[in-house]
Amino acid sequence: MSVTAATEAPSFPIGRENLFDPAAELATFPAISPLRLPDAETGWQDGWLVTGHAEAWALLADSRFSSERGRATLATRAQSRRMRSRGGFGAGMFIAMDDPEHAHYRKMLTGQFTVKRMRALEPRIQQITDAALDAVEATGSPADLVAGFALPVPSLVICELLGVDYGDRDTFQDLTRTLLSLDADPAETQAAAERINRFMRDLVVAKRADPDDAVISGLITSGSGLTDDELVGISMLLLIAGHETTANMLGLGTFALLQNPEQLQRLRERPELMPDAVEELMRYLSIVGSTGLPRVALEDVELGGAQIQAGQTVLISLPAVNRDPALGDRLDELDVTRERTHHVAFGHGIHQCLGQQLARVEMRIGFRSLLDRFPALRLATSPEQVPMRTDMTIYGVHALPIAW
């Protein structure tokens, strides 16, 4: 394959172009191409952008590429520095570690997120979902689906799973919103990082003194020997990832279905389509890593005809990768009848999303229950008036006015 000349290289970041699609220019690039990354010292540094599925699949499974943000060239440290200042990527933050450190932490948690355990949670998730829909219905039409349903359901589920008091939800939701904002003032993000760190540290101390049967206590009582710092990092990662991602999929996924009424009708008529429809929504929307999922080459690597030098940063555009024609036909269209693809919305390789089975259960139950409850569900405003999360590291909608 040919590789785009450096003079044609795009500049980071490359955001969304409209409601559901990645920027159109991404489709014009080869599977891997040079990328210009901003750098405070040199102005720009050379990196790489991956938009091809085969290349992304290979890269994500290749141990020659590191997830440790500290290894990155200065170009991507704008991203990683922002996360570090927000309390991320410290002890226990295995999402930004390589093996064997990554495997050490992940092994402790794998048993907590098995398919069997997630299925056992289904009755409780259904109860939580029904209660949220009861509240939305009681509020009356119109209502904000994000505030009343999409955010509360996964928040309560992850709180119960971890052993967090749901009464504290407003605290961690507000802090998380600041931490994930691309536009927040550095002083605000630093203050939010300090507050959520104290919040999680107090929680860990409380669980050591009075353990329950939830995940955090399980890590404490299992003989793992985890320090408070490690437990804080692990808990923070699970709490943030456990509600932000699914909440935004429920909100944005509903918006996408409302904008594709023929697909919505198919789901109403054929409920058995829901599991594959969830996979299709994940592929089509690709809410995580919209600005690029970073990896750093540990040595010189040849990938898709590109010669990547040790120390260079590679950004994977998951939205573009999940629209690669190699995955199927008409990928720019939402098709709930599409057979499952090897999408990378949950990642791939050793860092594939730990909570993906939980997310699938929440989405299957959430979408099904929402459609059953409101047969006449519709958007209560024009699509252009829906506030999109273009200012956040996880894409979605800030609010979704609905009526029925």
C-alpha positions, 0 to 999 in steps of 0.5 A: 500500500502507499503511504500519504506524503508527509506534506499531506499529513493531517494535524491532530486532533481530527474530531467529529464532523456531524452527529454520528460520523467521523470526519469525512477526511479520514476516509481519504487517508490510507490505512496508516499515514503520517500525522502531525502532532502539536509539540510545545517545544518544536511546534510539530512532531511526526507521528502516525494515524491508523484508520485501517481495520487490519492495521489497528487489529495488528497494532492493538495486539502487538507488544512492541507498541506501548500503552504507557503514556509516559513513553510518548513523544512530547506530541501526545503528552498534551493528552497524557499530561491532562490525564495525569493532572486529573489523577489518572495513570498512577498506581493501579491505573492498569489501562496505561500500563504494559505487561507484566504490570498490566497483567498483574492488576487485570488478573485480579479483576477478570473474575469479577467481570465474567459472562456468567457473573454479568448474566447473574446481574441481569435481574437486578439490572432490569430492576434498576432500568425499570425504576429509572423508566418509571421515574421518567414516565412519572416526570411526564413528556417531554423529558431528558433521557440522559438525566433520567435514564442513560446516566442513572442506570449504569451509574447505579449498576457500577455503584452496586458492583463496586460498593459505592454509596449511590447517594454520592453519585452527584459528586463523582458524576460532576467530578468525572465530567470535569476530568473528561472535558477537553475544554476545562480550565487546568485549575478546575481539572486539578481541583477535580482530580484532588477531590475524586482522589480524596473521595476514592481514598475515603471509600477504600479506608471505609471498605478496609474497616467494614468490608462488604461483598462488592468488588472493592472489598473483594480486592481488599479481603482476597489477600492481594496485598494491594496498597491504598494507592493501588486500590484508589487507582483501580477503583477510580478507573472502574467507577469512571469507565463503568458509567461514562461509556455505557451512559453515553452509548445509551444516550447517543444510541437512542438518538441514532435509532430515532434518526433511523426510524426504519431501524428502530421499527425493526427492533420493535418488530424483531426483539431477537435482533437486540444483541447484534443491534448493540454490536452494530451501534457500538461499531457505528458510533465508536464513542471511545477514543474519538480523538485517537487512541495512542500507542508508542512504538518501543522499537522500529516497526513495519506496519502496513507499509509504514516504517514506524520509528522507536518512540513515535506515537501512533494514534488509532482512530476507532471511528474510522477503523470501524467504518473500514470497508474491509468490515462489510458493505454500507458501513456508513449506514446503521443496520441493526440486521448486520451480522456481527463484525470484528469492530474495535469499539471495545478495543482489542488485545490485552487492553480490550475493555474489561467491562464489555460484558457488563456494558452489553447486558446494560445496553441490551436491557436498556434499549429493549426496555426503553422501546417497550415502555414508550412505543411512540418515543420521539425526539422532542427537539430538532436534531440540530438542537441536541447538545453533542459531547464534542468537548469531551474525550468520550463522545455522546450527547449532553442531553436528549429531549424525548417525548412519547 
